[in-house]
Amino acid sequence: METTTLTMRVPVKLKEQLEKLADATHRSKSYLAGEAIRQYLDIEAWQIAEIQLAIKEADANDFATIEEVDATVKKYAG
């Protein structure tokens, strides 16, 4: 995988936490920071995709019926 350098400023406390985690896991700070950024981007992309899908459904008037909502509430809330 091709890589590049990213320089960023973080609070001292965050850098210290990263260093402790790197020591404890025997991973590099770069690896851990890259994994954290990747996970964050994956979650954000998923949320954006779900929001866009919900907007399309709403624009198409594809809403749950009262009965469907009631059934879901009864299923999970008792």
Long-range contacts (C-beta under 8 A, 24 or more apart in sequence): none
